[in-house]
């Protein structure tokens, strides 16, 4: 986060130093979704930046079954029958 020094005269660099804290610098914080930890962030009444919580789960590519090779190397040419079937589905 950084202030807009041209148009925003309220949220200056001094305001950001006083109101924004990086949670990575805190010893008592671990990035999980427990409500107690989030309440502790709210209790400080400062805007927190950084990794609020982390959840390990499959990526979009893994969930959709996308190939590992780049899209530029895939054969994207379909037959005329496949295009006709797609067109019929949208009529």
C-alpha positions in Angstrom: 0.0 0.0 0.0 1.2 3.5 -0.8 -0.4 6.9 -0.7 -1.3 9.0 -3.7 0.7 12.0 -2.9 -0.9 14.1 -5.7 -4.6 13.8 -4.9 -5.0 12.3 -1.4 -3.9 14.7 1.3 -5.3 12.7 4.2 -3.7 9.3 3.7 0.0 10.5 3.7 3.1 8.5 4.3 2.9 9.4 8.0 -0.7 8.2 8.1 0.3 4.8 6.6 3.2 4.4 9.1 0.8 5.0 12.0 -2.2 3.0 10.7 -0.8 0.1 8.7 1.1 -2.9 10.1 2.7 -5.9 8.4 1.6 -9.0 10.1 4.7 -10.9 9.1 6.6 -8.7 11.6 4.5 -10.0 14.5 5.8 -12.9 16.5 2.3 -14.0 17.7 0.7 -14.5 14.3 0.4 -17.5 12.1 -1.5 -17.4 8.8 -4.6 -19.6 9.5 -8.3 -18.9 9.5 -9.1 -19.2 13.2 -11.4 -16.5 14.4 -9.3 -15.7 17.4 -6.4 -14.6 15.3 -8.6 -12.5 13.1 -10.1 -10.8 16.2 -6.6 -10.1 17.5 -5.9 -8.3 14.2 -9.1 -6.2 14.6 -8.2 -5.4 18.2 -5.2 -3.4 17.2 -7.3 -1.1 15.1 -4.7 -0.9 12.4 -5.0 -2.1 8.8 -3.0 -5.3 8.4 -1.2 -6.1 5.2 0.5 -9.4 4.4 -0.7 -13.0 4.3 -3.8 -13.0 6.5 -4.4 -16.7 6.1 -3.1 -19.5 3.9 -5.0 -22.5 2.7 -3.4 -25.4 0.8 -5.8 -26.6 -1.9 -5.6 -27.6 -5.6 -5.0 -24.9 -8.1 -7.5 -23.9 -10.8 -5.4 -25.8 -13.3 -5.4 -29.0 -11.2 -9.2 -28.8 -10.6 -10.0 -28.3 -14.3 -7.6 -30.9 -15.5 -5.7 -28.5 -17.8 -2.6 -29.9 -19.4 0.8 -29.0 -18.1 2.1 -27.8 -21.5 1.6 -24.2 -22.5 -1.5 -23.4 -24.5 0.7 -22.3 -27.5 1.8 -25.9 -27.9 -1.7 -27.4 -27.8 -3.6 -28.5 -30.9 -6.7 -26.3 -30.7 -8.1 -27.2 -34.1 -11.4 -28.9 -33.7 -13.4 -30.6 -36.4 -16.3 -28.9 -38.2 -18.7 -31.3 -36.4 -17.5 -30.1 -33.0 -18.0 -26.5 -34.0 -21.5 -27.3 -35.3 -22.4 -29.0 -32.0 -21.2 -26.0 -30.0 -23.2 -23.7 -32.3 -26.4 -25.8 -31.9 -26.0 -25.7 -28.1 -26.3 -21.9 -28.1 -29.4 -21.6 -30.4 
